[in-house]
Amino acid sequence: MSVRALVVDPSVSESVRPADVPDPVAGPDQVVLEVHHASLNHGDLNDARTGRVPPGAVLGSDAAGVVVQAAADGTGPAVGTRVVALTAGAFAERTTVGVDGLAPVPESVDLVTAAALPVAGLAALRSLRAAGLTSRKRVLVTGASGGVGRFAVQLAAHAGAHVIASVGSAGRGEGLAKAGAAEVLIGLADLDRPVDIVIDNVGGPQLVEAWSMLAPGGSLQSVGWTSGQPATFPPYSTIGPAKSLTSFVNEGEFAADLAILVQLVAEGALRTEIGWHGSWENVAEAGKALRGRQVNGKAVLDIDTHGRRHAAEDVVVEPR
Ligand SMILES: NC(=O)c1ccc[n+]([C@@H]2O[C@H](COP(=O)([O-])OP(=O)(O)OC[C@H]3O[C@@H](n4cnc5c(N)ncnc54)[C@H](OP(=O)(O)O)[C@@H]3O)[C@@H](O)[C@H]2O)c1
């Protein structure tokens, strides 16, 4: 048997196209997930373009759906459980997920919202944690208009920090003040006081500028590099009272932190801003919008092959 999926193909737009692939076979500690919604990340596009996910392989990382086969070793959720997962090969009608890579989703949280959480939400949660987030710290989030950025702004504000959101234009900053940003800046030129934490999604010159505004003892977490530009540090800019620039990657087990994110959504403490929402058949359109800085927040794909729509309760967020 085969399933419909989105596979890497460097010869087509955004290097991803639909294809039939073999039905996934679960290992003993894996469930089979029927994917209802998946979110598209900058990293997925990079994976396809660079060959990190090889041609012909199924793309995708973020999935939300329903367990259709429980793990053979008896761990993890039962058949019928709604879950969110971070797993390789998420863009498929069915995929396998290790039980350490998923969390149950309560009925009060719709699966479209859940699908937006894994990669971006975990990056925001874990980079803030690694930076030593506490209340009253001054936290700068660059690329705050995007997926990681909007989660980081909310999570830092929720912890009682003074959050400064940096975006590319006024329109890109829409909703960030309501999300908890005390200041929304266009670029960093108007940042007038040092910050304790930087969550940097942009890299390049903006990383260098952010580093110059990092207070002694501060932590800059290099999460992403959407600018694609090199960072050139002026001589001696890394000399002085100790502060750190730390590389970041989502790795290890995700279940516990996914559960935290889902819980925050259920409590109304975390919103998923969805700036693009549509069929996975239009993945190239979503990719162009994401790379073109036209998506405020996340892009979510409906896995709706052959006109099949998932249950209405999956969807409470309207496309914008
Ligand atoms: N290390 C990890 O484990 C990890 C995990 C998740 C994400 N990431 C990386 O973190 C970065 C942010 O991810 P995301 O999901 O938040 O991406 P996103 O939704 O596309 O947001 C990225 C933001 O970067 C800003 N940006 C600045 N210069 C840009 C340019 N030249 N081209 C495109 N965007 C530009 C954009 O904001 P403005 O338009 O307002 O300037 C955009 O909103 C990406 O590089 C991603 O690959 C890494």
The ligand as an SDF file (V2000), in Angstrom:
LIG
                    3D

 48 52  0  0  0  0  0  0  0  0999 V2000
   17.8960   26.1010   15.4270 N   0  0  0  0  0  0  0  0  0  0  0  0
   16.7240   25.4980   15.3900 C   0  0  0  0  0  0  0  0  0  0  0  0
   16.5170   24.3910   15.9170 O   0  0  0  0  0  0  0  0  0  0  0  0
   15.5960   26.2230   14.7230 C   0  0  0  0  0  0  0  0  0  0  0  0
   14.2660   25.9350   15.0320 C   0  0  0  0  0  0  0  0  0  0  0  0
   13.2720   26.6900   14.4290 C   0  0  0  0  0  0  0  0  0  0  0  0
   13.6120   27.6730   13.4990 C   0  0  0  0  0  0  0  0  0  0  0  0
   14.9120   27.8790   13.1980 N   0  0  0  0  0  0  0  0  0  0  0  0
   15.3260   28.9270   12.2620 C   0  0  0  0  0  0  0  0  0  0  0  0
   14.9430   30.1550   12.8570 O   0  0  0  0  0  0  0  0  0  0  0  0
   14.6310   31.0970   11.8550 C   0  0  0  0  0  0  0  0  0  0  0  0
   13.2400   31.6330   12.0920 C   0  0  0  0  0  0  0  0  0  0  0  0
   12.3040   30.5960   11.8960 O   0  0  0  0  0  0  0  0  0  0  0  0
   10.7800   30.9660   11.7340 P   0  0  0  0  0  0  0  0  0  0  0  0
   10.0460   29.6930   11.6420 O   0  0  0  0  0  0  0  0  0  0  0  0
   10.3820   31.9540   12.7400 O   0  0  0  0  0  0  0  0  0  0  0  0
   10.8210   31.6710   10.2920 O   0  0  0  0  0  0  0  0  0  0  0  0
    9.8010   32.7400    9.7180 P   0  0  0  0  0  0  0  0  0  0  0  0
    8.4490   32.4590   10.2370 O   0  0  0  0  0  0  0  0  0  0  0  0
   10.0190   32.7770    8.2580 O   0  0  0  0  0  0  0  0  0  0  0  0
   10.2880   34.1060   10.3740 O   0  0  0  0  0  0  0  0  0  0  0  0
   11.5600   34.5980   10.1330 C   0  0  0  0  0  0  0  0  0  0  0  0
   11.5680   36.1020   10.2340 C   0  0  0  0  0  0  0  0  0  0  0  0
   12.8640   36.5600    9.8650 O   0  0  0  0  0  0  0  0  0  0  0  0
   12.7500   37.8730    9.3500 C   0  0  0  0  0  0  0  0  0  0  0  0
   13.6900   38.1230    8.2350 N   0  0  0  0  0  0  0  0  0  0  0  0
   14.6710   39.0310    8.2790 C   0  0  0  0  0  0  0  0  0  0  0  0
   15.3570   39.0500    7.1710 N   0  0  0  0  0  0  0  0  0  0  0  0
   14.8010   38.1380    6.3680 C   0  0  0  0  0  0  0  0  0  0  0  0
   15.0700   37.7310    5.0330 C   0  0  0  0  0  0  0  0  0  0  0  0
   16.0730   38.2660    4.3210 N   0  0  0  0  0  0  0  0  0  0  0  0
   14.3190   36.7690    4.4960 N   0  0  0  0  0  0  0  0  0  0  0  0
   13.3080   36.2300    5.2030 C   0  0  0  0  0  0  0  0  0  0  0  0
   12.9860   36.5980    6.4880 N   0  0  0  0  0  0  0  0  0  0  0  0
   13.7360   37.5510    7.0470 C   0  0  0  0  0  0  0  0  0  0  0  0
   11.3180   38.0220    8.8740 C   0  0  0  0  0  0  0  0  0  0  0  0
   10.7860   39.1000    9.6010 O   0  0  0  0  0  0  0  0  0  0  0  0
   10.5590   40.5550    8.9470 P   0  0  0  0  0  0  0  0  0  0  0  0
    9.9580   40.3510    7.6040 O   0  0  0  0  0  0  0  0  0  0  0  0
    9.6700   41.2150    9.9270 O   0  0  0  0  0  0  0  0  0  0  0  0
   11.9310   41.1580    8.8990 O   0  0  0  0  0  0  0  0  0  0  0  0
   10.6140   36.7430    9.2720 C   0  0  0  0  0  0  0  0  0  0  0  0
    9.4000   36.9700    9.9200 O   0  0  0  0  0  0  0  0  0  0  0  0
   14.8220   30.3620   10.5300 C   0  0  0  0  0  0  0  0  0  0  0  0
   16.1340   30.6000   10.0600 O   0  0  0  0  0  0  0  0  0  0  0  0
   14.6590   28.9050   10.9120 C   0  0  0  0  0  0  0  0  0  0  0  0
   15.2930   28.0470   10.0100 O   0  0  0  0  0  0  0  0  0  0  0  0
   15.9120   27.1780   13.7830 C   0  0  0  0  0  0  0  0  0  0  0  0
  1  2  1  0
  2  3  2  0
  2  4  1  0
  4  5  1  0
  4 48  2  0
  5  6  2  0
  6  7  1  0
  7  8  2  0
  8  9  1  0
  8 48  1  0
  9 10  1  0
  9 46  1  0
 10 11  1  0
 11 12  1  0
 11 44  1  0
 12 13  1  0
 13 14  1  0
 14 15  2  0
 14 16  1  0
 14 17  1  0
 17 18  1  0
 18 19  2  0
 18 20  1  0
 18 21  1  0
 21 22  1  0
 22 23  1  0
 23 24  1  0
 23 42  1  0
 24 25  1  0
 25 26  1  0
 25 36  1  0
 26 27  1  0
 26 35  1  0
 27 28  2  0
 28 29  1  0
 29 30  1  0
 29 35  2  0
 30 31  1  0
 30 32  2  0
 32 33  1  0
 33 34  2  0
 34 35  1  0
 36 37  1  0
 36 42  1  0
 37 38  1  0
 38 39  2  0
 38 40  1  0
 38 41  1  0
 42 43  1  0
 44 45  1  0
 44 46  1  0
 46 47  1  0
M  CHG  2   8   1  16  -1
M  END
$$$$
